[in-house]
Structures are given as C-alpha cells and as structure tokens.
C-alpha cells in the first residue's frame, strides 16, 4: 500500500462574486490513513468568499498558509508515481492545476461496485458523505465547522479498500 495515497482539497471563492474555486487546503493521507500532507494554501487572487460552511476555511487559516506555487510543487512531488484515490477527484486536480495519469487515478465517485455495495444505483453520483454512512457506518461532514479534508481523505481511502 506504499504507492497508494488519497487526496482531498478544500476550496474558497475568488474573482467576481467569488465564483472561481481556488485551492485553500490540501490533505493527503497514506494507505493506513496517516497524514502525509496537510497545509492551508493561499490563493494568488484575493479571497472573496471563504465558503466556511463547506470548506471549514477561515481568515485566520491564511496567516500561516503557503503560497499556491509552493504548495503545488510540494504536492506534485508527493503524488508523482503514486496511485491517487479521491472522490470526484477531477475537482481536486483542477484546483491543483494538474492532471495525474489516468492509469494511476482512482475515483471513488465512479466505482459501480462501491455504489452497489452501498445500495445505490451503479451509475449514480453518490456523495462521499452518503457512501461513508452506508459502507463505513461513519458520519462525516457534520456540524457547522465545514468539512475536514483530512477526514474526507481518510474516508475516501477506506472506501477504496472496502
């Protein structure tokens, strides 16, 4: 399992109306759920909407955040040559302005067998929250503090191992 990592990113809104999604936190966990990387990231553009209800990101997190360019370099070094698991992982890669080789990418939102095990239609887009509830018997993304990308990455890894 040393070649397997799971990733989850949190976004904030930049640009007009805060409609552009920019990376503000990235978490990567190893096969056993150990945290390999977890940093707050400062977007190049000013943050218009912290989206705290979903992202869990607040202004104070930006005080010791790393600039996007630095975070991207650190993250790509970790992902290089690894099998990367994520839920709707396209969104994470888009935020990183990076695309991992398809052969080394596993998207838990697109695994029909996983849906079937959870009692969902095979080709339905099922949220990480619902899959974790059905298959891991775990409640994630609860409360008003927003999502934790570490918790979500761990849940994604465990779903992949189901």
OpenMM code with the backbone's topology and positions (N, CA, C; nanometers):
from openmm import Vec3, app, unit

residues = "UNK UNK UNK UNK UNK UNK UNK UNK UNK UNK UNK UNK UNK UNK UNK UNK UNK UNK UNK UNK UNK UNK UNK UNK UNK UNK UNK UNK UNK UNK UNK UNK UNK UNK UNK UNK UNK UNK UNK UNK UNK UNK UNK UNK UNK UNK UNK UNK UNK UNK UNK UNK UNK UNK UNK UNK UNK UNK UNK UNK UNK UNK UNK UNK UNK UNK UNK UNK UNK UNK UNK UNK UNK UNK UNK UNK UNK UNK UNK UNK UNK UNK UNK UNK UNK UNK UNK UNK UNK UNK UNK UNK UNK UNK UNK UNK UNK UNK UNK UNK UNK UNK UNK UNK UNK UNK UNK UNK UNK UNK UNK UNK UNK UNK UNK UNK UNK UNK UNK UNK UNK UNK UNK UNK UNK UNK UNK UNK UNK UNK UNK UNK UNK UNK UNK UNK UNK UNK UNK UNK UNK UNK UNK UNK UNK UNK UNK UNK UNK UNK UNK UNK UNK UNK UNK UNK UNK UNK UNK UNK UNK UNK".split()
positions = [
    Vec3(0.0809, -0.1224, 0.0000),
    Vec3(0.0000, 0.0000, 0.0000),
    Vec3(0.0832, 0.1259, 0.0000),
    Vec3(0.2158, 0.1154, -0.0100),
    Vec3(0.3027, 0.2327, -0.0042),
    Vec3(0.2885, 0.3250, -0.1237),
    Vec3(0.2315, 0.2712, -0.2337),
    Vec3(0.2188, 0.3527, -0.3540),
    Vec3(0.0818, 0.4187, -0.3631),
    Vec3(-0.0007, 0.3973, -0.2600),
    Vec3(-0.1382, 0.4460, -0.2639),
    Vec3(-0.1564, 0.5626, -0.1679),
    Vec3(-0.2097, 0.6744, -0.2185),
    Vec3(-0.2449, 0.7875, -0.1326),
    Vec3(-0.3858, 0.8354, -0.1687),
    Vec3(-0.4530, 0.8994, -0.0729),
    Vec3(-0.5829, 0.9611, -0.1007),
    Vec3(-0.5700, 1.1108, -0.0792),
    Vec3(-0.6409, 1.1865, -0.1608),
    Vec3(-0.6309, 1.3326, -0.1568),
    Vec3(-0.7692, 1.3946, -0.1397),
    Vec3(-0.7738, 1.5058, -0.0684),
    Vec3(-0.8957, 1.5861, -0.0635),
    Vec3(-0.8560, 1.7317, -0.0494),
    Vec3(-0.9209, 1.8176, -0.1268),
    Vec3(-0.8911, 1.9601, -0.1243),
    Vec3(-1.0135, 2.0396, -0.0828),
    Vec3(-0.9895, 2.1502, -0.0154),
    Vec3(-1.0969, 2.2448, 0.0162),
    Vec3(-1.0733, 2.3713, -0.0654),
    Vec3(-1.1833, 2.4292, -0.1132),
    Vec3(-1.1739, 2.5469, -0.1993),
    Vec3(-1.2376, 2.6693, -0.1335),
    Vec3(-1.1905, 2.7853, -0.1768),
    Vec3(-1.2544, 2.9125, -0.1426),
    Vec3(-1.2895, 2.9829, -0.2732),
    Vec3(-1.3709, 3.0888, -0.2630),
    Vec3(-1.4125, 3.1615, -0.3826),
    Vec3(-1.3291, 3.2852, -0.4065),
    Vec3(-1.2826, 3.3006, -0.5309),
    Vec3(-1.2083, 3.4209, -0.5708),
    Vec3(-1.2761, 3.4792, -0.6951),
    Vec3(-1.2278, 3.5955, -0.7378),
    Vec3(-1.2803, 3.6554, -0.8610),
    Vec3(-1.4194, 3.7145, -0.8416),
    Vec3(-1.4814, 3.7584, -0.9507),
    Vec3(-1.6129, 3.8232, -0.9433),
    Vec3(-1.7168, 3.7354, -0.8732),
    Vec3(-1.7762, 3.7906, -0.7673),
    Vec3(-1.8788, 3.7165, -0.6939),
    Vec3(-1.8267, 3.5944, -0.6214),
    Vec3(-1.6937, 3.5776, -0.6161),
    Vec3(-1.6360, 3.4594, -0.5507),
    Vec3(-1.6696, 3.3306, -0.6224),
    Vec3(-1.6936, 3.3406, -0.7537),
    Vec3(-1.7401, 3.2226, -0.8290),
    Vec3(-1.6280, 3.1298, -0.8745),
    Vec3(-1.5050, 3.1789, -0.8716),
    Vec3(-1.3928, 3.0940, -0.9099),
    Vec3(-1.3479, 3.0132, -0.7881),
    Vec3(-1.3320, 2.8822, -0.8065),
    Vec3(-1.2876, 2.7965, -0.6955),
    Vec3(-1.1361, 2.7880, -0.6945),
    Vec3(-1.0764, 2.8299, -0.5835),
    Vec3(-0.9313, 2.8217, -0.5700),
    Vec3(-0.8939, 2.7376, -0.4483),
    Vec3(-0.7848, 2.6660, -0.4608),
    Vec3(-0.7353, 2.5785, -0.3550),
    Vec3(-0.7022, 2.6579, -0.2286),
    Vec3(-0.7509, 2.6094, -0.1113),
    Vec3(-0.7187, 2.6758, 0.0148),
    Vec3(-0.6681, 2.5781, 0.1204),
    Vec3(-0.6863, 2.4476, 0.0972),
    Vec3(-0.6293, 2.3467, 0.1854),
    Vec3(-0.6181, 2.2172, 0.1071),
    Vec3(-0.5095, 2.1475, 0.1278),
    Vec3(-0.4929, 2.0177, 0.0637),
    Vec3(-0.4448, 1.9170, 0.1663),
    Vec3(-0.5141, 1.8041, 0.1720),
    Vec3(-0.4757, 1.6962, 0.2626),
    Vec3(-0.4512, 1.5683, 0.1831),
    Vec3(-0.3428, 1.5017, 0.2166),
    Vec3(-0.3092, 1.3732, 0.1536),
    Vec3(-0.2824, 1.2737, 0.2656),
    Vec3(-0.3459, 1.1568, 0.2575),
    Vec3(-0.3219, 1.0526, 0.3565),
    Vec3(-0.2694, 0.9275, 0.2883),
    Vec3(-0.1943, 0.8480, 0.3655),
    Vec3(-0.1414, 0.7227, 0.3159),
    Vec3(-0.2417, 0.6095, 0.3317),
    Vec3(-0.1981, 0.4895, 0.2979),
    Vec3(-0.2857, 0.3718, 0.2961),
    Vec3(-0.3554, 0.3491, 0.4300),
    Vec3(-0.2837, 0.3713, 0.5394),
    Vec3(-0.3409, 0.3494, 0.6720),
    Vec3(-0.4106, 0.4706, 0.7307),
    Vec3(-0.4250, 0.5758, 0.6498),
    Vec3(-0.4922, 0.6971, 0.6968),
    Vec3(-0.3982, 0.7970, 0.7615),
    Vec3(-0.2683, 0.7651, 0.7602),
    Vec3(-0.1677, 0.8560, 0.8174),
    Vec3(-0.1580, 0.9828, 0.7312),
    Vec3(-0.1430, 1.0962, 0.7969),
    Vec3(-0.1367, 1.2232, 0.7232),
    Vec3(0.0021, 1.2415, 0.6610),
    Vec3(0.0047, 1.2477, 0.5293),
    Vec3(0.1293, 1.2669, 0.4551),
    Vec3(0.1509, 1.4164, 0.4279),
    Vec3(0.0406, 1.4886, 0.4097),
    Vec3(0.0473, 1.6317, 0.3796),
    Vec3(-0.0826, 1.6959, 0.4237),
    Vec3(-0.0733, 1.8093, 0.4883),
    Vec3(-0.1947, 1.8833, 0.5245),
    Vec3(-0.1570, 2.0290, 0.5474),
    Vec3(-0.1853, 2.1118, 0.4501),
    Vec3(-0.1495, 2.2527, 0.4625),
    Vec3(-0.2598, 2.3427, 0.4094),
    Vec3(-0.2667, 2.4606, 0.4714),
    Vec3(-0.3519, 2.5658, 0.4178),
    Vec3(-0.2743, 2.6355, 0.3072),
    Vec3(-0.3453, 2.6748, 0.2039),
    Vec3(-0.2834, 2.7296, 0.0837),
    Vec3(-0.3440, 2.8659, 0.0530),
    Vec3(-0.2572, 2.9630, 0.0267),
    Vec3(-0.3046, 3.0970, -0.0045),
    Vec3(-0.3165, 3.1144, -0.1548),
    Vec3(-0.4400, 3.1353, -0.2033),
    Vec3(-0.4571, 3.1559, -0.3478),
    Vec3(-0.3870, 3.2837, -0.3933),
    Vec3(-0.3513, 3.2899, -0.5213),
    Vec3(-0.2868, 3.4093, -0.5762),
    Vec3(-0.3848, 3.5268, -0.5755),
    Vec3(-0.5116, 3.4988, -0.6040),
    Vec3(-0.6136, 3.6047, -0.6083),
    Vec3(-0.6722, 3.6263, -0.4684),
    Vec3(-0.7182, 3.7475, -0.4393),
    Vec3(-0.7801, 3.7735, -0.3090),
    Vec3(-0.9043, 3.6860, -0.2880),
    Vec3(-0.9232, 3.6384, -0.1646),
    Vec3(-1.0381, 3.5542, -0.1326),
    Vec3(-1.1612, 3.6420, -0.1121),
    Vec3(-1.2655, 3.6135, -0.1879),
    Vec3(-1.3903, 3.6894, -0.1815),
    Vec3(-1.4901, 3.6176, -0.0902),
    Vec3(-1.4888, 3.4846, -0.0969),
    Vec3(-1.5841, 3.4038, -0.0203),
    Vec3(-1.5100, 3.2849, 0.0395),
    Vec3(-1.5046, 3.2812, 0.1718),
    Vec3(-1.4325, 3.1703, 0.2383),
    Vec3(-1.5094, 3.0384, 0.2327),
    Vec3(-1.6403, 3.0437, 0.2037),
    Vec3(-1.7237, 2.9223, 0.1949),
    Vec3(-1.7097, 2.8346, 0.3189),
    Vec3(-1.6971, 2.8993, 0.4341),
    Vec3(-1.6630, 2.8279, 0.5582),
    Vec3(-1.7587, 2.7132, 0.5894),
    Vec3(-1.8859, 2.7328, 0.5581),
    Vec3(-1.9859, 2.6306, 0.5890),
    Vec3(-1.9499, 2.4957, 0.5262),
    Vec3(-1.8867, 2.5009, 0.4093),
    Vec3(-1.8459, 2.3780, 0.3416),
    Vec3(-1.6960, 2.3530, 0.3555),
    Vec3(-1.6181, 2.4603, 0.3395),
    Vec3(-1.4726, 2.4429, 0.3303),
    Vec3(-1.4050, 2.4308, 0.4660),
    Vec3(-1.4698, 2.4866, 0.5712),
    Vec3(-1.4050, 2.4910, 0.7016),
    Vec3(-1.2932, 2.5946, 0.7077),
    Vec3(-1.2740, 2.6683, 0.5981),
    Vec3(-1.1645, 2.7667, 0.5910),
    Vec3(-1.2094, 2.9002, 0.6507),
    Vec3(-1.1235, 2.9573, 0.7344),
    Vec3(-1.1492, 3.0900, 0.7914),
    Vec3(-1.0291, 3.1804, 0.7645),
    Vec3(-1.0541, 3.3099, 0.7810),
    Vec3(-0.9483, 3.4083, 0.7522),
    Vec3(-0.8188, 3.3768, 0.8279),
    Vec3(-0.8320, 3.3349, 0.9562),
    Vec3(-0.7097, 3.3121, 1.0356),
    Vec3(-0.6228, 3.1985, 0.9807),
    Vec3(-0.6842, 3.1060, 0.9039),
    Vec3(-0.6059, 2.9965, 0.8456),
    Vec3(-0.5053, 3.0467, 0.7422),
    Vec3(-0.5330, 3.1639, 0.6879),
    Vec3(-0.4454, 3.2169, 0.5832),
    Vec3(-0.3181, 3.2802, 0.6406),
    Vec3(-0.3165, 3.3029, 0.7717),
    Vec3(-0.1997, 3.3661, 0.8356),
    Vec3(-0.0719, 3.2856, 0.8124),
    Vec3(-0.0824, 3.1512, 0.8246),
    Vec3(0.0391, 3.0697, 0.8011),
    Vec3(0.0203, 2.9738, 0.6837),
    Vec3(-0.0587, 3.0196, 0.5863),
    Vec3(-0.0799, 2.9392, 0.4657),
    Vec3(0.0400, 2.9536, 0.3722),
    Vec3(0.0647, 2.8499, 0.2923),
    Vec3(0.1745, 2.8576, 0.1944),
    Vec3(0.1193, 2.9074, 0.0610),
    Vec3(0.1997, 2.9821, -0.0141),
    Vec3(0.1545, 3.0298, -0.1449),
    Vec3(0.1240, 2.9124, -0.2387),
    Vec3(0.0282, 2.9320, -0.3297),
    Vec3(-0.0152, 2.8249, -0.4190),
    Vec3(0.1008, 2.7559, -0.4909),
    Vec3(0.1918, 2.8342, -0.5468),
    Vec3(0.3032, 2.7761, -0.6236),
    Vec3(0.3867, 2.6786, -0.5416),
    Vec3(0.4136, 2.7162, -0.4176),
    Vec3(0.4914, 2.6305, -0.3275),
    Vec3(0.4140, 2.5030, -0.2935),
    Vec3(0.2863, 2.5195, -0.2588),
    Vec3(0.2027, 2.4040, -0.2251),
    Vec3(0.1949, 2.3078, -0.3430),
    Vec3(0.1734, 2.3633, -0.4609),
    Vec3(0.1619, 2.2795, -0.5799),
    Vec3(0.2891, 2.1962, -0.6005),
    Vec3(0.4050, 2.2591, -0.5868),
    Vec3(0.5323, 2.1859, -0.6019),
    Vec3(0.5433, 2.0734, -0.4999),
    Vec3(0.5106, 2.1038, -0.3732),
    Vec3(0.5209, 2.0032, -0.2663),
    Vec3(0.4265, 1.8862, -0.2921),
    Vec3(0.3040, 1.9189, -0.3341),
    Vec3(0.2012, 1.8174, -0.3563),
    Vec3(0.2367, 1.7281, -0.4757),
    Vec3(0.2803, 1.7890, -0.5852),
    Vec3(0.3131, 1.7098, -0.7045),
    Vec3(0.4302, 1.6162, -0.6789),
    Vec3(0.5225, 1.6586, -0.5932),
    Vec3(0.6347, 1.5726, -0.5564),
    Vec3(0.5837, 1.4471, -0.4848),
    Vec3(0.4831, 1.4638, -0.4000),
    Vec3(0.4250, 1.3510, -0.3257),
    Vec3(0.3455, 1.2588, -0.4188),
    Vec3(0.2689, 1.3188, -0.5101),
    Vec3(0.1802, 1.2388, -0.5967),
    Vec3(0.2548, 1.1646, -0.7070),
    Vec3(0.3724, 1.2130, -0.7403),
    Vec3(0.4485, 1.1558, -0.8516),
    Vec3(0.4671, 1.0042, -0.8381),
    Vec3(0.4219, 0.9311, -0.9387),
    Vec3(0.4404, 0.7856, -0.9409),
    Vec3(0.3470, 0.7072, -0.8503),
    Vec3(0.2589, 0.7760, -0.7779),
    Vec3(0.1675, 0.7079, -0.6847),
    Vec3(0.0313, 0.6838, -0.7485),
    Vec3(-0.0397, 0.5860, -0.6935),
    Vec3(-0.1807, 0.5697, -0.7266),
    Vec3(-0.2580, 0.6645, -0.6339),
    Vec3(-0.3338, 0.7554, -0.6933),
    Vec3(-0.4020, 0.8588, -0.6160),
    Vec3(-0.5529, 0.8343, -0.6155),
    Vec3(-0.6093, 0.8230, -0.4946),
    Vec3(-0.7516, 0.7995, -0.4761),
    Vec3(-0.8190, 0.9301, -0.4339),
    Vec3(-0.9368, 0.9568, -0.4897),
    Vec3(-1.0119, 1.0745, -0.4488),
    Vec3(-1.1578, 1.0571, -0.4833),
    Vec3(-1.2432, 1.1393, -0.4248),
    Vec3(-1.3862, 1.1339, -0.4553),
    Vec3(-1.4192, 1.2521, -0.5448),
    Vec3(-1.4650, 1.2230, -0.6680),
    Vec3(-1.4793, 1.3283, -0.7699),
    Vec3(-1.3455, 1.4012, -0.7817),
    Vec3(-1.2421, 1.3225, -0.8017),
    Vec3(-1.1026, 1.3687, -0.7929),
    Vec3(-1.0681, 1.4739, -0.8986),
    Vec3(-1.1470, 1.4777, -1.0059),
    Vec3(-1.1267, 1.5793, -1.1091),
    Vec3(-1.1245, 1.7189, -1.0479),
    Vec3(-1.2134, 1.7428, -0.9507),
    Vec3(-1.2216, 1.8747, -0.8854),
    Vec3(-1.0950, 1.9081, -0.8075),
    Vec3(-1.0361, 1.8052, -0.7445),
    Vec3(-0.9119, 1.8267, -0.6695),
    Vec3(-0.7967, 1.8584, -0.7648),
    Vec3(-0.7867, 1.7812, -0.8729),
    Vec3(-0.6803, 1.8057, -0.9702),
    Vec3(-0.6970, 1.9424, -1.0373),
    Vec3(-0.8213, 1.9793, -1.0631),
    Vec3(-0.8483, 2.1086, -1.1259),
    Vec3(-0.7996, 2.2217, -1.0348),
    Vec3(-0.8262, 2.2074, -0.9040),
    Vec3(-0.7828, 2.3086, -0.8071),
    Vec3(-0.6299, 2.3156, -0.7995),
    Vec3(-0.5660, 2.2005, -0.8227),
    Vec3(-0.4193, 2.1943, -0.8193),
    Vec3(-0.3572, 2.2360, -0.9531),
    Vec3(-0.4442, 2.2617, -1.0525),
    Vec3(-0.3989, 2.2920, -1.1890),
    Vec3(-0.3026, 2.1832, -1.2373),
    Vec3(-0.3478, 2.0602, -1.2235),
    Vec3(-0.2628, 1.9439, -1.2504),
    Vec3(-0.3504, 1.8264, -1.2888),
    Vec3(-0.3028, 1.7414, -1.3780),
    Vec3(-0.3763, 1.6184, -1.4041),
    Vec3(-0.2847, 1.4984, -1.3940),
    Vec3(-0.3219, 1.4088, -1.3064),
    Vec3(-0.2467, 1.2867, -1.2788),
    Vec3(-0.2749, 1.1869, -1.3910),
    Vec3(-0.1772, 1.0999, -1.4217),
    Vec3(-0.2039, 0.9975, -1.5242),
    Vec3(-0.3280, 0.9146, -1.4878),
    Vec3(-0.4160, 0.8966, -1.5866),
    Vec3(-0.5422, 0.8267, -1.5642),
    Vec3(-0.5202, 0.6865, -1.5065),
    Vec3(-0.4174, 0.6199, -1.5536),
    Vec3(-0.3889, 0.4825, -1.5084),
    Vec3(-0.3542, 0.4771, -1.3601),
    Vec3(-0.3135, 0.5910, -1.3037),
    Vec3(-0.2743, 0.5962, -1.1628),
    Vec3(-0.3789, 0.6700, -1.0778),
    Vec3(-0.4977, 0.6888, -1.1338),
    Vec3(-0.6033, 0.7629, -1.0642),
    Vec3(-0.7219, 0.6723, -1.0334),
    Vec3(-0.7733, 0.6794, -0.9109),
    Vec3(-0.8917, 0.6025, -0.8718),
    Vec3(-0.9959, 0.6996, -0.8151),
    Vec3(-1.1125, 0.7053, -0.8788),
    Vec3(-1.2176, 0.7976, -0.8359),
    Vec3(-1.3303, 0.7196, -0.7691),
    Vec3(-1.3436, 0.7365, -0.6378),
    Vec3(-1.4455, 0.6602, -0.5642),
    Vec3(-1.5884, 0.7036, -0.5973),
    Vec3(-1.6032, 0.8144, -0.6728),
    Vec3(-1.7381, 0.8536, -0.7147),
    Vec3(-1.7779, 0.7811, -0.8431),
    Vec3(-1.6838, 0.7047, -0.8997),
    Vec3(-1.7105, 0.6372, -1.0272),
    Vec3(-1.6787, 0.4879, -1.0205),
    Vec3(-1.7070, 0.4259, -0.9069),
    Vec3(-1.6841, 0.2816, -0.8931),
    Vec3(-1.8198, 0.2140, -0.8742),
    Vec3(-1.8761, 0.1570, -0.9822),
    Vec3(-2.0112, 0.0993, -0.9747),
    Vec3(-2.0274, -0.0022, -0.8608),
    Vec3(-1.9243, -0.0833, -0.8387),
    Vec3(-1.9317, -0.1858, -0.7342),
    Vec3(-1.9490, -0.1242, -0.5953),
    Vec3(-1.8823, -0.0118, -0.5750),
    Vec3(-1.8923, 0.0584, -0.4467),
    Vec3(-2.0367, 0.1066, -0.4261),
    Vec3(-2.0942, 0.1635, -0.5312),
    Vec3(-2.2341, 0.2080, -0.5244),
    Vec3(-2.3259, 0.0903, -0.4935),
    Vec3(-2.3019, -0.0214, -0.5626),
    Vec3(-2.3878, -0.1381, -0.5442),
    Vec3(-2.3793, -0.1894, -0.4003),
    Vec3(-2.2582, -0.1947, -0.3467),
    Vec3(-2.2399, -0.2386, -0.2074),
    Vec3(-2.3141, -0.1473, -0.1100),
    Vec3(-2.3250, -0.0196, -0.1456),
    Vec3(-2.3935, 0.0759, -0.0593),
    Vec3(-2.5434, 0.0811, -0.0836),
    Vec3(-2.5893, 0.0042, -0.1833),
    Vec3(-2.7320, 0.0014, -0.2151),
    Vec3(-2.7774, 0.1162, -0.3033),
    Vec3(-2.6831, 0.1765, -0.3754),
    Vec3(-2.7160, 0.2878, -0.4645),
    Vec3(-2.7133, 0.2405, -0.6102),
    Vec3(-2.7846, 0.3102, -0.7004),
    Vec3(-2.7759, 0.2757, -0.8428),
    Vec3(-2.6307, 0.2843, -0.8904),
    Vec3(-2.5907, 0.1887, -0.9739),
    Vec3(-2.4490, 0.1776, -1.0126),
    Vec3(-2.3906, 0.3033, -1.0742),
    Vec3(-2.4700, 0.3738, -1.1530),
    Vec3(-2.4137, 0.4893, -1.2230),
    Vec3(-2.4550, 0.6233, -1.1627),
    Vec3(-2.5104, 0.6182, -1.0418),
    Vec3(-2.5490, 0.7421, -0.9742),
    Vec3(-2.4246, 0.8101, -0.9167),
    Vec3(-2.4286, 0.9421, -0.9116),
    Vec3(-2.3211, 1.0159, -0.8442),
    Vec3(-2.3600, 1.0255, -0.6964),
    Vec3(-2.2959, 0.9469, -0.6142),
    Vec3(-2.3298, 0.9425, -0.4716),
    Vec3(-2.2244, 1.0214, -0.3943),
    Vec3(-2.2701, 1.1045, -0.3007),
    Vec3(-2.1759, 1.1874, -0.2255),
    Vec3(-2.0885, 1.1019, -0.1341),
    Vec3(-1.9717, 1.1553, -0.1042),
    Vec3(-1.8795, 1.0895, -0.0111),
    Vec3(-1.9493, 1.0657, 0.1223),
    Vec3(-2.0267, 1.1645, 0.1656),
    Vec3(-2.0994, 1.1567, 0.2924),
    Vec3(-2.1924, 1.0353, 0.2967),
    Vec3(-2.2688, 1.0147, 0.1898),
    Vec3(-2.3648, 0.9029, 0.1861),
    Vec3(-2.2954, 0.7677, 0.1751),
    Vec3(-2.1891, 0.7621, 0.0965),
    Vec3(-2.1136, 0.6360, 0.0859),
    Vec3(-2.0495, 0.5998, 0.2194),
    Vec3(-1.9917, 0.6997, 0.2872),
    Vec3(-1.9264, 0.6749, 0.4168),
    Vec3(-2.0282, 0.6251, 0.5191),
    Vec3(-2.1485, 0.6816, 0.5144),
    Vec3(-2.2547, 0.6426, 0.6069),
    Vec3(-2.2957, 0.4963, 0.5836),
    Vec3(-2.3186, 0.4614, 0.4575),
    Vec3(-2.3670, 0.3264, 0.4243),
    Vec3(-2.2598, 0.2189, 0.4384),
    Vec3(-2.1384, 0.2487, 0.3916),
    Vec3(-2.0352, 0.1459, 0.3819),
    Vec3(-1.9371, 0.1445, 0.4993),
    Vec3(-1.9143, 0.2613, 0.5599),
    Vec3(-1.8203, 0.2686, 0.6722),
    Vec3(-1.8943, 0.2894, 0.8043),
    Vec3(-2.0266, 0.3105, 0.7943),
    Vec3(-2.1104, 0.3394, 0.9119),
    Vec3(-2.0517, 0.4556, 0.9908),
    Vec3(-2.0108, 0.5573, 0.9162),
    Vec3(-1.9481, 0.6724, 0.9779),
    Vec3(-2.0128, 0.8006, 0.9282),
    Vec3(-2.0361, 0.8926, 1.0216),
    Vec3(-2.0882, 1.0236, 0.9834),
    Vec3(-1.9720, 1.1188, 0.9636),
    Vec3(-1.9602, 1.1703, 0.8423),
    Vec3(-1.8574, 1.2714, 0.8159),
    Vec3(-1.9279, 1.3986, 0.7701),
    Vec3(-1.8536, 1.5076, 0.7673),
    Vec3(-1.9053, 1.6361, 0.7190),
    Vec3(-2.0267, 1.6799, 0.8010),
    Vec3(-2.0222, 1.6579, 0.9315),
    Vec3(-2.1323, 1.7028, 1.0170),
    Vec3(-2.0926, 1.8300, 1.0910),
    Vec3(-2.1892, 1.9020, 1.1398),
    Vec3(-2.1611, 2.0229, 1.2168),
    Vec3(-2.1426, 2.1432, 1.1272),
    Vec3(-2.1265, 2.2569, 1.1897),
    Vec3(-2.1217, 2.3828, 1.1150),
    Vec3(-1.9792, 2.4268, 1.0838),
    Vec3(-1.8816, 2.3486, 1.1285),
    Vec3(-1.7425, 2.3896, 1.1097),
    Vec3(-1.6909, 2.3669, 0.9691),
    Vec3(-1.7728, 2.3066, 0.8828),
    Vec3(-1.7273, 2.2772, 0.7474),
    Vec3(-1.6584, 2.1427, 0.7419),
    Vec3(-1.6194, 2.1041, 0.6221),
    Vec3(-1.5555, 1.9745, 0.6017),
    Vec3(-1.4121, 1.9769, 0.6541),
    Vec3(-1.3645, 1.8604, 0.6954),
    Vec3(-1.2217, 1.8445, 0.7220),
    Vec3(-1.1642, 1.7628, 0.6080),
    Vec3(-1.0690, 1.8193, 0.5355),
    Vec3(-1.0139, 1.7470, 0.4211),
    Vec3(-0.9355, 1.6229, 0.4641),
    Vec3(-0.8815, 1.6229, 0.5881),
    Vec3(-0.8138, 1.5022, 0.6369),
    Vec3(-0.9164, 1.3910, 0.6581),
    Vec3(-1.0268, 1.4244, 0.7247),
    Vec3(-1.1323, 1.3260, 0.7493),
    Vec3(-1.1885, 1.2727, 0.6164),
    Vec3(-1.2093, 1.3627, 0.5207),
    Vec3(-1.2638, 1.3210, 0.3919),
    Vec3(-1.1650, 1.2334, 0.3149),
    Vec3(-1.0377, 1.2683, 0.3192),
    Vec3(-0.9365, 1.1863, 0.2509),
    Vec3(-0.9277, 1.0474, 0.3142),
    Vec3(-0.9356, 1.0415, 0.4465),
    Vec3(-0.9327, 0.9112, 0.5164),
    Vec3(-1.0536, 0.8264, 0.4792),
    Vec3(-1.1714, 0.8882, 0.4751),
    Vec3(-1.2932, 0.8162, 0.4380),
    Vec3(-1.2826, 0.7634, 0.2955),
    Vec3(-1.2268, 0.8451, 0.2073),
    Vec3(-1.2101, 0.8055, 0.0670),
    Vec3(-1.1175, 0.6846, 0.0567),
    Vec3(-1.0068, 0.6880, 0.1296),
    Vec3(-0.9131, 0.5749, 0.1293),
    Vec3(-0.9819, 0.4487, 0.1811),
    Vec3(-1.0587, 0.4609, 0.2894),
    Vec3(-1.1261, 0.3442, 0.3447),
    Vec3(-1.2318, 0.2891, 0.2501),
    Vec3(-1.3004, 0.3783, 0.1801),
    Vec3(-1.3991, 0.3322, 0.0811),
    Vec3(-1.3296, 0.2544, -0.0297),
    Vec3(-1.2143, 0.3039, -0.0717),
    Vec3(-1.1400, 0.2363, -0.1783),
    Vec3(-1.0989, 0.0952, -0.1364),
    Vec3(-1.0750, 0.0775, -0.0055),
    Vec3(-1.0306, -0.0524, 0.0474),
    Vec3(-1.1454, -0.1479, 0.0765),
    Vec3(-1.2706, -0.0963, 0.0724),
    Vec3(-1.3889, -0.1788, 0.1044),
    Vec3(-1.3955, -0.3010, 0.0140),
] * unit.nanometer
topology = app.Topology()
chain = topology.addChain("A")
for resn in residues:
    res = topology.addResidue(resn, chain)
    for name in ("N", "CA", "C"):
        topology.addAtom(name, app.Element.getBySymbol(name[0]), res)
